[in-house]
Amino acid sequence: MEGLKPPQPLASLSDAGKEWPTWREHFEYYLKATKKNKEDGETQVAILLTAMGRDAIGVFKPFTWEDASHSDDVKKVLDKTSSQDIISQKQMKRMKDSSFFEESRRWVSPSGRST
């Protein structure tokens, strides 16, 4: 079925917990309806990451796999890309960014005391 579009990219990976179950189901139907589920695993994963949106590759790259071939199995990638994984990655980045921000906001007075 040509012309059928994949689901809209996730609006925000930090809010993916709300959207993820429905988005994933829509994506799986999209693969079936377009017969892209017949493509090789590497292509299906590329379609998935493209459909998820810009931040997806940043979430996907740090994943570790028991078997390297699992990174080309769309079902395993979908399972691993649970909302928990996505949220954890984004929260960790936010915490790092905010601690850097807090550190950079400290001002040291001429007397050597930080505020």
Secondary structure as GFF3:
##gff-version 3
##sequence-region A 1 115
A	DSSP	three_ten_helix	13	15	.	.	.	ID=ss1
A	DSSP	alpha_helix	16	33	.	.	.	ID=ss2
A	DSSP	three_ten_helix	36	38	.	.	.	ID=ss3
A	DSSP	alpha_helix	41	52	.	.	.	ID=ss4
A	DSSP	alpha_helix	56	60	.	.	.	ID=ss5
A	DSSP	three_ten_helix	68	72	.	.	.	ID=ss6
A	DSSP	alpha_helix	74	80	.	.	.	ID=ss7
A	DSSP	alpha_helix	83	105	.	.	.	ID=ss8
###
